[in-house]
Amino acid sequence: MGSNRRYAASIDARMDDRILHRVASGGRLQSLSSEELELDRRPVTTDPRPRRVRVWVRFGAEPVLVDADLCMWTDRAAAIRFRIGDDERRCWVWAGAVLDEG
């Protein structure tokens, strides 16, 4: 029996959403602290048209890769936003957690 290629991407996206919901319900979204960000000492760039990226975030101790918008950044950190269902989430992550475009 063959696979349904026509709907494969849609099914994969729904499965990713379910996994993200499960992980998010297990812990609080982690964000860098003010001390880690050093926004008073580092230049911050704000993008008027945030670009899509893939980013590692943590809910409690659980890491998960999400599609997000890269909104602001310093030389060490990035501010992102992403959705879980109808809820928008925002956090700061280390620059190394940001991967190629999503």
C-alpha positions as CSV (number, residue, x, y, z in Angstrom):
1,M,0.0,0.0,0.0
2,G,1.4,3.4,-1.0
3,S,1.6,6.6,1.0
4,N,-0.6,9.6,0.5
5,R,1.9,12.2,-0.9
6,R,-0.8,14.8,-1.5
7,Y,-1.6,15.3,2.2
8,A,1.8,14.2,3.7
9,A,2.9,17.8,4.5
10,S,-0.4,18.6,6.1
11,I,-0.3,15.5,8.2
12,D,3.3,16.3,9.2
13,A,2.4,19.8,10.2
14,R,-0.5,18.6,12.4
15,M,1.8,16.1,14.1
16,D,4.4,18.8,14.7
17,D,1.7,21.0,16.3
18,R,0.6,18.1,18.6
19,I,4.2,17.5,19.7
20,L,4.7,21.3,20.4
21,H,1.5,21.4,22.4
22,R,2.5,18.4,24.4
23,V,6.0,19.8,25.1
24,A,4.7,23.3,25.9
25,S,2.2,21.9,28.4
26,G,5.0,20.2,30.3
27,G,6.9,23.3,31.3
28,R,7.4,27.1,31.2
29,L,9.0,28.7,28.1
30,Q,12.5,29.6,29.0
31,S,14.0,33.1,28.1
32,L,17.3,34.7,28.7
33,S,17.6,36.9,31.8
34,S,18.4,40.6,31.8
35,E,21.9,39.8,33.1
36,E,22.5,37.4,30.2
37,L,21.1,39.8,27.6
38,E,23.2,42.9,28.7
39,L,20.8,45.1,26.6
40,D,22.2,48.2,28.4
41,R,25.7,47.4,27.0
42,R,25.0,45.7,23.6
43,P,23.6,47.3,20.4
44,V,20.1,45.9,19.5
45,T,18.9,45.5,16.0
46,T,15.1,45.5,15.3
47,D,13.9,44.1,12.0
48,P,10.7,45.9,10.7
49,R,10.0,42.7,8.7
50,P,11.0,39.8,10.8
51,R,12.3,36.8,8.8
52,R,11.3,33.2,9.4
53,V,13.8,30.9,11.1
54,R,14.0,27.6,12.9
55,V,14.9,28.0,16.6
56,W,15.6,25.7,19.5
57,V,13.6,26.8,22.5
58,R,13.0,25.1,25.9
59,F,9.9,24.5,27.9
60,G,11.2,23.6,31.3
61,A,14.1,21.3,30.5
62,E,12.6,20.0,27.3
63,P,14.1,21.4,24.0
64,V,12.0,21.7,20.9
65,L,12.7,23.1,17.4
66,V,10.1,25.7,16.3
67,D,9.4,27.9,13.3
68,A,9.6,31.5,14.5
69,D,10.0,35.1,13.5
70,L,13.4,36.7,14.3
71,C,12.4,40.1,15.6
72,M,15.4,41.6,17.3
73,W,19.0,40.6,18.0
74,T,22.3,41.4,19.5
75,D,25.7,39.9,18.8
76,R,24.9,37.1,21.3
77,A,21.1,36.7,21.5
78,A,17.9,36.8,19.5
79,A,14.3,37.8,20.3
80,I,11.8,35.5,18.6
81,R,8.1,35.0,18.4
82,F,6.2,31.9,17.4
83,R,2.7,30.4,17.7
84,I,1.3,27.4,19.5
85,G,-2.2,27.2,18.2
86,D,-3.8,30.6,18.7
87,D,-1.3,31.7,21.3
88,E,1.7,33.8,20.5
89,R,4.9,33.2,22.5
90,R,8.0,35.4,22.7
91,C,11.4,34.8,24.2
92,W,15.1,35.6,24.0
93,V,17.4,32.8,23.0
94,W,21.2,32.5,22.5
95,A,22.1,33.4,18.9
96,G,23.5,29.8,18.4
97,A,19.9,28.5,18.9
98,V,18.8,30.2,15.7
99,L,19.1,28.0,12.6
100,D,18.5,28.6,8.9
101,E,15.2,30.0,7.6
102,G,12.1,27.9,8.4
